[in-house]
């Protein structure tokens, strides 16, 4: 069952940048383009996707990606950090494979946004395909 949270425009753009950062870290996600990411965000957030999102994704460059600054924008307004990680887990499961690179990436994001990763470890382990 998909988790749905409300993200404002800035948070939605930050979450999209986190997904784009994941694509840079794990080439298994290179099949995700801006259209696919927009569709995923539309499904996951149950919200209309703002027009600014497409422009922000087009301007994204992995060499300029600042994970810490992006996470700060994501949590600038009240949000349940574990729900954000659960959304990210749903995106990561798109390729039906969970590897060490993805776990490291999620762990870093969780740390930056203050998610209780210990509570999510069961979900992480259940997501791993051997």
QUIDASUL-V348713 format. One record per helix or strand of 2 or more residues. SS is the DSSP state (H for helix, E for strand). FROM is the first residue (numbers start at 1). LEN is the number of residues. Records with the same first field share a line. If there is no record, write none. Layout:
SS->FROM-LEN  FROM-LEN
//
This chain:
H->9-17  27-3  34-12  51-9  62-3  67-8  81-15  100-14  117-11
//
